Amino acid sequence: MSVSSTITQQRLTGRAWAVLFVLCGAVFLEGIDVSMMGVALPAIRTELGLSTSELQWVVSAYVLSYGGFVLLGGRAADLLGRRRMFVGWLIVFLAFSGLGGFATEGWVLIVARFVTGIAAAFMAPAGLSIITTTYPEGPQRTKALLVYAGTAAAGFSLGMVAGGLLTAIDWRWVFFAPVVLAAVILAGAITLLPREAAPDRQHGGFDLGGAISLTGAMLLLVSTVVRAPEVPRLQTTLTAIAGLALLVAFIGIERRVREPLVRLGIFRNGALVRANLGAILLVGSFVGFQFIAVLYLQELRSWTELQTGLALMVIGIDSILAPTLTPWLVGRFGNGRVVFGGFAFAAAGYALFLPLSADWSYPAMLPSLILLGLAFSLAYGPLTIAATDGISEQEQGLASGVLTTSFQFGSALGLAVVAAILAAADELTVDDFRSALLVPLVAAGLGLLAALPGLTRGANASR
């Protein structure tokens, strides 16, 4: 009997929970890998002698490859098999994370991060689409997606603390620890994930022209956002134009080919578009805020990496609330209202952080951090649900890839805009941090506007 048939009961069975545990392990791995890296960067630069420009590529290489390949990864999961993509690219993730730990030169580390980002781009939408195709739409899928989202947030939150602890031993453990975790997840995936029938080729072929043009467009556009603060304006303009030109070419290809990589009609789904816009604004605002908070605490207040990680860990409250409180709220008030509430908490959290001073106490920061934890617990999971609801099984990988692209692009955009504001200052002051905080505050306000159409639908869903 397949897992799909086993979990058609009203409650999730033990086997279904085991499958969910494996998939959550992978998204936890991705979250902890990214956040640990941010804490370890100063130690990496010291040992490998990297310049500031080279150091940012340790992060940017991952963002570029992830953002550039994730839509292709989502479609590959639909066409080539979700389990096959998940397991195969998890092996690649494991191997190149280990390579990064052995790096003795900067270029080796950057290449390792680039390939690790590609692996994540194929693995993440495959894992998410396994959930959306295995668990029937309704309470079971909602519960599974909220647990999945909470685990992703927990990985990111705990990664800041784990990164500080591991870096205190040796920064290479920031790469070796994910290898150990990936090996455990791989063993579980091979054992527990249901084997699939051969993909039905009647539902689509592989659109090579579309894949090349789309991947090139995403790489150039994400590169434009990531590198905008540090390269000449002309170069930024040229890469943006080239990316948009490839995107136009991609749209033209998709309209003509018989089996498109991305069925453009999927974007006629208003709920999907709003959910992806919300994902960009939610993650973009938070990543921008985190960058501000880390620099404020370490550069202005001289806190250590471990102290900073422990201070921000309270945001990880969402890992507890997302799988427990949020499903009840969605069932009681509807998905749209819960997302709106999440953005309201986010806006309040950023606004309360604006009065920061050079000697601000931690209790004064705490309300903002708690509100941001609540915001993520309310918005992240329901946005994931909204972005995949009503999509056919054959396109769940595509919908998951679109959502993952939105999260990744939002992260790059939020970081780039905030970094540009802070980079304009000769010496960072409290006023510079306050100016940069307006970026996440405005993004959260736009998120509220994007969530407004879901209020009526959310109210109806709760009746």
VEXFI-239741 format. One record per atom (N, C-alpha, C): x negated, y negated, z. Coordinates in steps of 0.02 Angstrom, whole numbers, plus 32768, in hexadecimal, padded with zeros to 4 digits. Atoms other than C-alpha are relative to their C-alpha. Layout:
N
XYZ ...
END
This chain:
463
7FD6803C8000 800080008000 7FD47FC28000 8028803D8004 7FBD7F537FD4 800F7FD3803B 7FF680307FCA 7FA87EC78050 803E7FD67FF2 7FC7802A8012 802A7E637FF0 8041801F8016 7FC27FDF7FEC 80B07EE5800F 80048008804B 80007FF67FB8 807B7EFC80C3 801A7FC28023 7FF0803D7FDB 80957E4680F0 80417FDF7FE8 7FC0801C8013 81407E2E80A3 80308002803A 7FD680017FC5 81857E4B8152 80027FB9801A 7FF780447FE8 81BD7DB581B4 7FC37FE78025 803C80147FDB 81207DB5821F 7FC2801B7FDF 803F7FE9801B 806B7DC481ED 7FEA803E8025 80187FC27FE2 80287E74820C 7FB77FF98013 804680017FED 7F7F7E9F8255 7FD27FFD7FC5 80298001803C 7F377EC181A8 80027FBC7FDF 7FFA8043801F 7F7A7E1B8168 7FD67FCD8027 8029802D7FD8 7F287DC081FA 7FB6800C7FF2 80467FF1800E 7E847E1A81D4 7FEA7FE17FBE 800F80208040 7E8A7DDF811E 7FF97FB4800A 800280487FF4 7EAF7D2E8159 7FC07FED8027 803C800C7FD9 7E1F7D3A81D5 7FC27FFB7FD3 80388001802F 7DA57D618147 7FFF7FC07FD8 7FFB803C8029 7DE37CD180DC 7FF27FC18029 800F80387FD4 7DDE7C5A816F 7FB67FFD8011 80487FFE7FF3 7D2D7C948193 7FD97FDD7FCA 8023801F8038 7CF97C5A80E6 80077FB48001 7FF780487FFF 7D457BAD80F7 7FDF7FE2803E 802580167FC5 7CFB7B9F81A6 7FB57FFB7FEF 804680008016 7C527BCB8159 7FF17FC27FD7 800A803B802A 7C667B4180D8 7FFE7FC1802A 7FFD803C7FD6 7C967ABF815B 7FC47FF8802C 803980047FD2 7C0C7AE981D6 7FBF7FF47FDA 803C800A8028 7B8A7AEF814B 7FF77FB77FEE 800480478014 7BB37A3E8111 7FF07FD4803B 800A802D7FC8 7BBB79EE81BD 7FBD800B8023 80427FF47FE3 7B1D7A438200 7FCA7FDE7FD7 8032801E802C 7ABD7A02816A 7FF67FB6800F 800580477FF2 7AE5794D8194 7FD67FF1803D 8025800A7FC3 7A9C795E8242 7FB6800F7FF6 80457FE88009 79FD79B48203 7FD67FD57FD1 802480268034 79CD7934817C 7FC17FDD8019 803E80217FEA 795178CD81E4 7FC78031800B 80347FCF7FF4 78F179698218 7FE6801D7FBE 80147FE78043 78EF79A88163 7FD17FCE7FDF 80298034801F 78A979028126 7FBA7FFE801F 804080047FDD 7820790381AA 7FD180397FEB 802B7FC78010 77E179B38181 7FED80037FB7 800E7FF98047 77F079AF80C4 7FE87FBF7FE0 8019803F801A 77BD78F980AF 802A7FE37FC9 7FD380198034 785678C7804A 800C7FB58007 7FEB80467FFF 787D7814801A 804A7FFC800E 7FB880087FF3 792877CC8042 802880167FC3 7FDD7FEC803D 795C77E57F8C 8003804C7FF9 80017FB78005 7924789B7F8C 802C80208036 7FDA7FE47FC8 797678B98035 804B80007FF1 7FB88003800E 7A22787F7FFA 801580357FCE 7FEF7FCD8031 7A1878FE7F6D 800A80448021 7FF17FC37FDB 7A1979897FF0 804B8006800B 7FB680027FF8 7ACD7953800F 80227FF97FBD 7FDF800F803F 7AF8790F7F63 8000803B7FCF 80037FC6802D 7AC079AD7F06 803A802F800E 7FC77FD57FED 7B427A107F66 80427FE17FEB 7FC180228011 7BCB798E7F4D 800B80007FB4 7FFA80028049 7BA6797F7E92 801480447FE3 7FF17FBE801C 7BA87A397E6E 804480188017 7FBE7FEC7FE6 7C3F7A587EDD 80377FDC7FD9 7FCD80268022 7CA479CB7E91 8004800D7FB6 80017FF48047 7C6D79F47DE1 801B80437FEA 7FEF7FBC8015 7C937AAE7DE0 8040801C8020 7FCA7FE17FD9 7D277AC47E56 803F800E7FD6 7FC67FF2802A 7DB17AB47DD3 7FF3803D7FD4 80137FC58026 7D557B317D67 8004803E802D 7FFB7FC87FD1 7D497B9F7E02 80478015800C 7FBB7FEF7FF5 7E037B967E1F 801E80267FC5 7FE57FDE803B 7E2C7BC87D6D 7FE080457FF7 80227FC08005 7DA97C527D70 802080338030 7FDF7FD37FD2 7E007C9A7E09 8041801C7FE2 7FC27FE98020 7EA47CA37DA7 7FF280317FC8 800C7FD9803D 7E557CEF7D0C 7FD5803D800C 80307FCA7FF7 7DCA7D5E7D4F 800B802A803E 7FF27FDA7FC4 7E107D977DF5 7FE97FDB803E 800F80287FC5 7E187D407E9E 7FD08023802F 802D7FDB7FD3 7DC57DC97F05 7FBA80037FE2 80417FFC8021 7D3A7DDC7E85 7FDA7FBE8006 802080417FFB 7D167D227E85 7FEB7FF18048 800F800F7FB9 7D1E7D147F43 7FC380278017 80377FD67FE8 7CA97DA67F67 7FBF7FF07FDB 803C800B8028 7C307D847ED8 7FDE7FBE8012 801E80417FF2 7C167CCC7EFF 7FEE7FF88049 80167FFF7FBA 7C0D7CED7FBA 7FB8801C8004 80447FE48003 7B727D567F92 7FCF7FCB7FE9 802C80368018 7B297CC47F30 7FF67FCC8036 800480307FC9 7B4F7C4E7FC0 7FCE80188034 802D7FE37FCE 7AF57CC28039 7FB87FFC7FE9 80457FFD8019 7A5C7CD57FCA 7FDF7FBB7FFD 802080428009 7A3F7C1C7FA5 7FFE7FD78040 8008801E7FBE 7A617BE58057 7FC080188020 803F7FE57FE6 79D47C598089 7FC47FE27FDD 8037801F8025 79667C117FFF 7FF17FBA801B 800B80427FE3 79807B638048 7FD980038040 80247FFA7FC1 79407BA080EF 7FB6800D7FF7 80467FF1800D 789D7BD980A0 7FDC7FC97FD8 801C8034802B 78827B39803B 7FC57FDD8021 803A80267FE9 77D97AE5804D 7FF77FC07FD7 8001803D8029 77F87A5F7FC8 80477FE87FF7 7FBE801D8004 788879E77FB3 802880197FC5 7FDA7FED803C 78B77A1D7F02 801F80468009 7FE47FBE7FF3 78D07AD17F3C 803F7FFB802A 7FC7800A7FD4 79457A977FC4 803B7FE37FD9 7FCB80208028 79A77A297F4A 802080327FD0 7FE57FCD802D 79BA7AB77ECC 802B80328027 7FDA7FD27FD7 79F37B2B7F57 80447FE38013 7FC080207FEE 7A787AAE7F8E 802E7FF97FC3 7FD88006803D 7AB17A947EDA 802480427FF1 7FE27FBF800F 7ACD7B4E7EBF 803180158037 7FD17FF27FC9 7B1D7B607F6B 80417FDC7FF5 7FC280258010 7B997AD97F37 802880217FC9 7FDC7FDC8035 7BC27B397E98 8023803E801D 7FE27FC57FE1 7BDF7BD67F00 803F7FEE8028 7FC680167FDA 7C547B777F74 80397FEB7FD2 7FCD80168030 7CAF7B2E7EDC 8028803A7FE3 7FDC7FC58019 7CDC7BDD7E9F 802080278039 7FE87FD97FC8 7CF47C2B7F4A 803E7FE18021 7FCA80217FDB 7D677BA97F9B 804480077FDF 7FBD7FF9801E 7DF67BA67F1B 801580497FFB 7FEE7FB98002 7DEE7C647F0C 801D80158043 7FE77FEE7FBE 7E047C767FC8 80447FE2800E 7FC080217FF3 7E917BF77FD2 803780207FD5 7FCC7FE3802B 7EED7C457F3E 800F80488014 7FF07FBE7FE4 7EDE7CF27F8F 80367FF88035 7FCC800C7FCE 7F437CAA801F 80437FF17FDF 7FC18017801D 7FC57C567FB1 802180357FD4 7FE27FCB8028 7FDE7CF37F48 800E803F8029 7FF67FC57FD6 7FD77D727FD6 80387FF78031 7FCD800E7FCE 80497D208054 803C7FE07FDE 7FC5801B8022 80FC7D018019 800F7FB98015 7FF180467FF2 81337C4C800C 80347FFC8037 7FD580067FC6 81887C1480AB 7FD87FFE8040 802280057FBE 815C7C238165 7FBE80248002 803F7FDB7FFD 80D67CA88149 7FC77FD97FDF 803480258023 80767C4380C8 7FF07FBF8025 800C803E7FDA 808D7BA3812D 7FD2800E803B 80297FEE7FC6 80457BF881C8 7FB9800F7FEA 80427FED8018 7FB47C428165 7FD87FC37FEA 8024803B8019 7F887B9C8111 7FED7FD18039 8011802C7FC9 7F8E7B3C81B4 7FC7801D802A 80387FE07FDD 7F1C7BBA8209 7FC07FF57FD7 80398009802D 7EA97BAE8171 7FE57FB98005 801580477FFC 7EA67AEF8177 7FE17FF08044 801C800C7FBD 7E887AEE8233 7FBA801E8007 80427FE17FFD 7DF57B64821E 7FCD7FD77FDA 802E802A8027 7DA87AF58198 7FEB7FC38029 800F803A7FD7 7DB47A5F820C 7FD48013803B 80297FE97FC7 7D6C7AC3829D 7FB8800A7FEB 80437FF68019 7CD67AF38234 7FDB7FBE7FF9 802080428008 7CB47A3E820B 7FF07FE18043 800B801F7FBE 7CC77A0582BF 7FC980238027 80327FDA7FDA 7C617A90830E 7FBB7FFD7FDE 804080048023 7BDC7A7F8287 7FD47FC78017 802780387FE8 7BA879D682CB 7FDA80128040 80207FEB7FC2 7B827A238375 7FCD80377FF1 802E7FC98011 7B367AC3832D 7FC37FE67FDB 8038801C8024 7ACA7A5C82B8 7FCE7FDF802F 802D801E7FD0 7A8479FA834A 7FD880338027 80217FCB7FDA 7A5D7A9883AD 7FCC80247FD5 802E7FDB802B 7A0E7AF4831A 7FC57FD67FE9 8037802B8015 79A97A5F82E0 7FCE7FF68038 802E80057FC8 79617A51838F 7FD0803B8002 802C7FC58004 791B7B018373 7FD37FFA7FC2 802380078040 78EC7AF082BB 80357FF37FCB 7FCC80128031 794C7A9E822C 800F80397FD0 7FF47FC9802E 79387B3D81C5 803A802D8017 7FC87FD87FE7 79B87B928235 80447FE47FE9 7FC3801C801D 7A3A7B1C81EB 801180257FBF 7FF57FD8803C 7A237B86814D 8006804B8010 7FFF7FB97FF1 7A047C30819D 804080158025 7FC37FEF7FDB 7A9C7C2B8212 803B800E7FD0 7FCB7FF0802F 7B177C21817E 7FF480437FDC 800E7FBF8020 7ABF7CB98131 801B8038802B 7FE77FCC7FD2 7AE87D2181CB 804C80017FFF 7FB780048001 7B9C7CE381CD 801C80197FBE 7FE87FEB8042 7BB07CFF8111 7FFB804C7FF8 80077FB88004 7B717DB28122 803A80238024 7FC77FE37FDA 7BF87DD881A5 80407FF87FD8 7FC4800D8028 7C7F7D888138 8001802D7FC2 80047FD6803B 7C427DE880A0 80148048800F 7FED7FBC7FEC 7C517E8E80FB 804C80058009 7FB780007FF6 7D037E61812E 80257FFA7FBE 7FDE800A8041 7D317E27807E 800080407FD7 80047FC38027 7CF57EC7802B 802F8035801D 7FD77FCD7FDF 7D547F3080AB 804A7FF07FFE 7FBA80117FF2 7DF67ECF80C0 80257FDF7FC6 7FDB80238034 7E1E7E658027 801D80327FCE 7FDF7FD0802D 7E9C7EC07FB7 7FE27FFF7FBA 80187FFC8045 7E5C7EFD7F10 80387FED7FD1 7FCE8019802F 7EB37EAF7E7C 8003802B7FC1 7FFB7FE38043 7EF47EF57DDB 7FD97FD47FD0 802380288032 7E997EBB7D3F 80297FC37FF0 7FDA803D8010 7EC97E057D1C 802680067FBF 7FD57FFE803A 7F577DF27CA1 7FEB7FCB7FCE 801A80318031 7F077DA07C08 80387FDB7FDC 7FC980228021 7FB47D727BC9 800D7FBC8021 7FF5803E7FDD 7FB37CE87C4B 7FCA7FCC7FF3 803280328011 7F1D7C907C01 7FBD801D7FEE 80447FEC8011 7E727C9E7BB3 7FD07FCF8020 8032802C7FE4 7DD17C467BDC 7FF07FC97FCE 8008803A802B 7DC97B987B91 7FBA7FE2800B 804580157FF7 7D0E7B7B7B7A 7FF77FB57FF6 80068048800D 7D1D7ACD7B2E 801C7FD78039 7FE380237FC8 7D8F7A957BB8 7FD58005803E 802A7FF67FC5 7D1D7AE07C3D 7FC27FD37FFD 803D80288006 7C827A877BF9 80107FB58008 7FF080487FFD 7CD679DD7BE2 80177FEB8045 7FE780117FBE 7D2F79E27C8A 7FC980008034 80377FFC7FD0 7C977A1B7CEC 7FD07FC67FF6 802C8039800C 7C2B79977C97 801F7FBF8018 7FDF803D7FE9 7CAC79107CBB 7FFF7FFB804C 800080027FB8 7CBA79417D72 7FBA7FF3801C 8044800B7FEA 7BFD79487D87 7FEC7FB67FF9 80128046800C 7BE8789A7D3B 80277FD1802D 7FD7802C7FD7 7C7A784C7D9A 7FED80048049 80157FF97FBA 7C4778947E42 7FBB7FE2800A 8043801D7FFC 7B9378637E1E 80047FB48003 7FF780487FFF 7BCD77B17DFB 80127FE78045 7FEA80147FBD 7C2477A77EA3 7FC880088033 80337FF17FCE 7B9877F87F07 7FC37FD27FFA 803F80248009 7B0877967EBA 800A7FB57FF7 7FF28047800B 7B5F76ED7EA5 7FDA7FD18030 8022802F7FD3 7B1076A07F43 7FB57FF77FF1 804980028004 7A5C76C37F0B 7FE47FF77FBA 801A80078044 7A5176B37E4D 80197FBE7FE2 7FEA803F8020 7A5E76197DDB 804880057FE7 7FBA80028015 7B0D75E27DAC 800A80197FB9 7FFA7FE98045 7AED76037CF4 8001804C7FFC 80017FB78000 7AC376B87D17 8041801D801B 7FC07FEA7FE4 7B5E76CB7D82 80377FF97FCB 7FCD800B8034 7BC876817CF5 7FFB80337FC8 800A7FD18037 7B7C76F27C71 801680478013 7FEB7FBC7FEB 7B9677927CD5 804B80038008 7FB780017FF9 7C49775E7CFC 802180047FBB 7FE47FFF8043 7C6C773C7C43 7FF880457FE0 800C7FBD801C 7C1D77E27C10 802F80338020 7FD27FD17FDE 7C84783F7C93 80477FF87FE8 7FBC800C8019 7D2677EC7C5B 800880177FB8 7FFD7FEA8046 7CFC78117BA4 8009804C7FFD 7FF97FB77FFE 7CE678CA7BCC 80458014801A 7FBE7FF17FE6 7D8878C67C2F 80357FF87FCA 7FD2800A8039 7DE4787F7B98 7FF980397FCE 800B7FC8802D 7D9479057B2C 80208040801B 7FE27FC57FE0 7DCD79897BA8 804C80007FF6 7FB780048008 7E81794C7BA1 801480107FB8 7FF27FF18046 7E7B79527AE3 7FFA804A7FF1 800A7FB8800A 7E387A047AE7 803A8027801D 7FCB7FDB7FDE 7EBC7A3D7B62 80437FFB7FDC 7FC280088025 7F4779F97AF6 8002802B7FC1 80037FDC803F 7F0A7A5A7A5E 7FF8804C8008 80107FB97FFB 7ECD7B027A9E 803D80298015 7FC77FD47FF1 7F437B967AAD 800180148049 80047FEA7FBB 7F057BCC7B58 7FD47FCE8026 802880347FE1 7ECE7B2F7BB6 7FE480158044 801D7FF57FBD 7E5C7B317C4E 802F7FE48035 7FD280217FD3 7ED47AB97CA4 803F7FEF7FDA 7FC080128020 7F8B7AB37C72 80137FBB801A 7FF680457FEA 7FA579F77C75 80457FF4801D 7FBC80077FE5 805D7A0F7C9A 80048009804B 7FFF7FF57FB8 802F7A417D4B 80017FBD8025 800280417FE0 801579887D6F 80427FDA7FFA 7FBD801D7FFE 80CC79667D4C 8022800F8043 7FE77FF07FBD 80E979B07DF9 7FEE7FC6802F 800C803C7FD8 80FD79117E60 7FE480118045 80187FED7FBD 80E3796A7F07 7FB780137FFE 80467FED8007 803F79B37EC9 7FD37FC37FF8 8028803D800A 800079097E8E 7FFA7FD98041 800380257FC1 802F78B47F31 7FD580238034 80287FDB7FD0 7FE1793F7F97 7FB57FF87FF2 804680088011 7F3D792F7F39 7FE77FB9800D 801280457FEF 7F3D78727F4A 7FF77FF9804B 800680017FB7 7F5B788A8004 7FC180228017 803E7FDD7FEE 7ECB7906800C 7FC37FD47FF6 8038802E800E 7E5478887FBC 7FFB7FCB8037 800080367FCF 7E8878008037 7FF280198046 800B7FE57FBD 7E8A786E80D2 7FB68010800C 80457FEB7FF7 7DDE78BB80BA 7FD07FC67FF3 802C8039800E 7D91781F806D 7FFC7FD1803B 8001802D7FC6 7DC577B58101 7FD9801E803A 80217FE17FC7 7D867833817F 7FB480067FF6 80487FF9800D 7CDD7854812D 7FDE7FBB8005 801A80447FF9 7CC27798811F 7FFA7FEC8049 800280117FB8 7CEE778381D7 7FC880268023 80347FD87FDF 7C7B7811820B 7FBA7FE37FF3 8040801E8011 7BEA77C181AE 7FF47FC18029 8006803E7FD8 7C0B771B8205 7FF280118049 80077FEF7FBA 7C1D776D82B0 7FBB801D8010 80417FE17FF5 7B7D77D4829F 7FC97FCA8000 803280348002 7B16773D826B 80067FD0803B 7FF5802C7FC7 7B6476D182F2 7FE3801E803F 80177FE07FC3 7B3D774F837A 7FB4800C8000 80477FEF8002 7A8F777F833E 7FD37FC47FF1 802A80398013 7A4C76DF82EE 80077FC58030 7FF5803B7FD5 7A9C765B835D 7FFD8012804A 7FFD7FED7FB9 7AB576BC83FF 7FC8802F8015 80387FD37FF3 7A1E773283F0 801580418022 7FEC7FBF7FE7 7A8177CE8419 7FDC80367FD8 801F7FC88024 7A34787683EC 803380237FD3 7FD47FDB802C 7A7A78EA8367 8031802B8029 7FD57FD67FD7 7ABE795F83EE 80347FD78024 7FD0802B7FDE 7B0F78D28450 80367FE87FCF 7FD080178033 7B60789383AF 803180387FEE 7FD57FC88010 7BA1793F8383 803280108037 7FD37FF37FC8 7BE9795A8430 80357FCA8006 7FD180377FFC 7C3A78AF842C 803880077FCD 7FCF7FFB8036 7C9178D08386 802680428001 7FE17FBD8000 7CC0798483B1 80497FFE8014 7FBA80047FEA 7D63794A8400 80307FFE7FC4 7FD68000803D 7DA47931834E 801580487FEF 7FF07FBA800D 7DA079F08345 803D801A8024 7FC17FEC7FE1 7E4079F383AC 8031801A7FCB 7FD37FEA8036 7E947A0D8303 7FFB804B7FF5 80077FB8800B 7E4E7ABE82FD 802E8028802F 7FD17FE17FD2 7EC17AE68390 80487FEF7FED 7FBC8017800E 7F587A7F835E 801A80157FBB 7FE97FF08044 7F5C7AA882A3 802580437FFC 7FDB7FC18006 7F8C7B6082B7 8036800A8034 7FCF7FF77FCA 7FF97B458352 80387FCC7FFE 7FCD80357FFF 80517A9D8358 801A7FEE7FBB 7FEB80178043 80547A70829F 8035802C7FE0 7FCA7FD8801E 80BA7B078264 80447FF1801E 7FC080117FDF 81407ADC82E4 80197FBD7FE7 7FEC80428018 81417A2682AE 801980027FB8 7FE97FFA8045 814E7A5581F6 804580207FFD 7FBF7FE07FFF 81DF7ACA821B 80377FD3801C 7FCF802B7FE0 82357A478286 800F7FC07FD8 7FF780428020 821879A68224 7FF480007FB5 800E7FFE8048 81E179DD8176 7FB87FEB7FF1 8045800B8013 813A79D6811D 7FF07FB57FF6 800D80468011 814B792180E0 7FF97FD4803D 800480297FC3 816B78D6818B 7FC1800D8027 803D7FEF7FDB 80DA793381D8 7FC37FE07FDF 803780218023 806278F48152 7FFF7FB5800E 7FFB80487FF2 80A17842816C 7FE77FF28047 801880097FBC 808578558227 7FB580068006 80487FF87FFF 7FD578918207 7FDB7FC17FE9 801F803E8018 7FA977F781A2 800B7FC68031 7FF480357FCE 7FF977888227 7FCE80058039 80327FF67FCB 7F8877D482AC 7FBB7FEA7FE7 80428012801C 7EF177BE8239 7FF87FB47FFE 800480498003 7F177706821B 7FF87FE28045 800680197FBB 7F2E76E982D6 7FBB800D801C 80437FEE7FE7 7E8A774382FC 7FCB7FD17FE4 8032802D801D 7E2576DA8282 80087FB9801A 7FF380447FE7 7E78763982BE 7FE67FF88047 801780047FBA 7E4F76608374 7FB480018005 80497FFE7FFE 7D9776798346 7FE27FBD7FEA 80198040801A 7D8875CA82FA 7FE07FD38035 801F802D7FCE 7D61757083A0 7FBD8018801A 803E7FE57FE6 7CBF75D483B4 7FCD7FC9800D 803480307FEE 7C2E75788405 7FBE8024800A 80437FE27FF9 7B7575948422 7FF980298040 80047FDA7FC2 7B9775DB84CF 804280228010 7FBF7FDF7FF7 7C3E763284B4 7FF780408027 80027FC27FDA 7C6076BE8531 802380387FDA 7FE07FC88021 7C91776C84F9 804B8003800D 7FB680017FF5 7D3D77608550 80247FCF7FD2 7FE08030802E 7D6076C984E0 8006801E7FBA 7FFC7FDF8042 7D3B77348445 8031803A7FFF 7FDC7FC17FFC 7D9B77CB8481 80467FFE7FE1 7FBD8001801F 7E4D7794844F 7FFE80077FB4 80057FFC8049 7E16777E8399 7FF080487FEB 80157FBD8013 7DC278298394 80398032800A 7FC77FD47FF4 7E5A787F83E1 80357FF77FC9 7FCE800E8034 7ECF78298365 7FEA801D7FBD 80177FE4803F 7E61786182D4 8007804C8000 7FF47FB87FFB 7E6879148312 804980117FF5 7FB97FF6800B 7F2579078318 80127FF47FB7 7FF280108046 7F2778B8826B 7FEF803B7FD3 80157FC7802A 7EC77949821E 802D803C800B 7FD67FC67FF2 7F3179CB8276 80447FF97FE0 7FBE800A801E 7FD0797D8231 7FFE7FFC7FB4 7FFF800E8048 7F9A794F8180 7FDC80347FD5 802A7FD6802A 7F1579C98142 8026803E7FE7 7FDC7FC48013 7F7A7A698144 803E7FF47FD6 7FC5800F8029 801F7A208107 7FF07FE67FBA 801480158043 7FC479CC8076 7FED803C7FD6 80117FC28023 7F7F7A778048 803F80257FE9 7FC07FDF8012 802F7ABF804B 80217FDC7FC6 7FDE80278034 80767A317FE2 7FDE80077FBC 80257FFC803E 7FEC7A457F60 800680437FDD 7FFA7FBC801E 80127AFE7F42 804880197FFE 7FBA7FEA8001 80CE7B0B7F5F 801E7FF97FBB 7FDC8004803F 81377B317EC6 7FD5800D7FC3 802E7FF18037 809F7B607E5B 8003804B7FF2 7FFC7FBA8011 80A87C047DFC 7FC180258018 80387FD87FE8 80397C927E37 7FC47FFE7FD1 803680018032 7FD47C8B7D95 7FD77FBF8004 802380407FFD 7FA37BD67DBC 7FEE7FEB8047 801180117FBC 7F847BDF7E77 7FB67FEF8007 804780107FFF 7EC87BE27E5A 7FF37FBA7FE6 80078043801D 7ED87B467DEE 80167FCB8032 7FE780307FCF 7F417AEC7E71 7FD07FFA803B 803080007FC9 7EC57B1E7EF8 7FC07FDA7FEB 803B80238018 7E357ADF7E8C 800B7FB57FFC 7FF080478002 7E8B7A387E6F 7FFE7FE28046 800080197FBC 7EA57A247F2A 7FB97FFC801C 804580017FE8 7DF17A537F53 7FD97FC87FDF 801F80388023 7DB779D67ECF 80127FBE8022 7FE9803E7FDF 7E1F794F7F24 7FDD7FF68043 802380067FC0 7DD479757FCE 7FB77FEC7FF6 8048800D800B 7D2379747F89 7FF57FBA7FE2 80088042801E 7D3A78D97F1D 80107FCA8033 7FF080307FCB 7D8C787F7FAF 7FC57FF78030 803A80037FD5 7CF678AB801B 7FC97FD57FE1 803580268022 7C7B78667F9A 80137FB67FFB 7FEA80458009 7CE377C97F7C 7FFD7FDA8042 800180227FC0 7CFA779F8034 7FBA7FF28018 804580097FEB 7C4277B98059 7FDD7FCA7FD7 8023802F802C 7C0877547FC2 80157FB8800F 7FE880447FF4 7C7576BC7FE7 7FE57FE68043 801980157FBF 7C4676B6809F 7FB47FF57FFF 804980078004 7B8D76D28079 7FEC7FC17FDB 800F803D8025 7B9076447FFA 80077FC2802C 7FF680397FD4 7BD475CB807C 7FC77FFB8033 803480017FCD 7B5575FE8100 7FBB7FF37FE1 804180098021 7AC476018083 7FF37FB77FEE 800880468012 7AE4754A805A 7FE27FD78039 801B80257FC7 7AAC75188109 7FB5800D8007 80487FF97FF6 79F474F6812A 7FF280278040 80067FDC7FC1 7A06753381DD 80478009801C 7FBC7FF17FEC 7AA37589821B 80127FE08042 7FE6801F7FC3 7B087528829A 8047801A800D 7FBC7FEC7FF0 7BAF754482F0 80317FE67FCC 7FD3801D8033 7C0274D08271 7FFF80297FC0 80037FD6803C 7BC4753E81E2 802A803F8008 7FD97FC47FF3 7C1175D78232 804B7FF07FFF 7FB980138001 7CB5757B824B 80197FF67FB9 7FED800A8046 7CB775488194 800A80437FDD 7FFB7FBE8020 7C9875FB815C 803E80268019 7FC57FDD7FE4 7D25763981CF 80417FEE7FDC 7FC480138025 7DA175DB8163 800F80317FC7 7FF67FD08037 7D86765D80DA 802C803B8015 7FD27FCA7FEC 7DCE76F38139 80447FE78016 7FBF801B7FEA 7E5676838182 802D7FF37FC3 7FD8800D803D 7E8F764B80D4 801480427FE0 7FF07FBF801E 7E8576FF8094 803980218025 7FC97FE27FD9 7EF5773B8122 80417FDC7FF2 7FC380268012 7F7076AF80F9 801B80157FBD 7FEA7FE78041 7F7576E88044 801C80468006 7FE57FBD7FF4 7F9077998083 80487FFD8019 7FBB80097FE8 802B775D80DF 802F7FF27FC6 7FD68010803A 806E7714803D 800A803D7FD4 7FFA7FC48029 804877B57FDE 802F8033801F 7FD67FD07FDD 80A578198063 80497FEB8005 7FBB80197FF8 814177AC8061 803480287FD9 7FCC7FDA8024 819D780C7FD6 801080438020 7FF37FBF7FE1 818E78AB803E 802A7FFB803E 7FDA80067FC2 81ED786380D3 8047801B7FF8 7FBC7FE9800B 829A78828089 8003804B7FF6 80037FB8800C 826A792E804A 7FF180258041 80107FE17FBF 821D795480F5 803C8003802D 7FC580017FD6 82BD7920814B 803280347FEB 7FD17FCE8019 8326798E80DC 7FE980468011 801B7FBE7FF4 82B27A2180F6 800980158048 7FFA7FEF7FB9 82C87A1881B1 804780118014 7FBA7FF37FEF 83847A2981A9 801380487FF2 
END
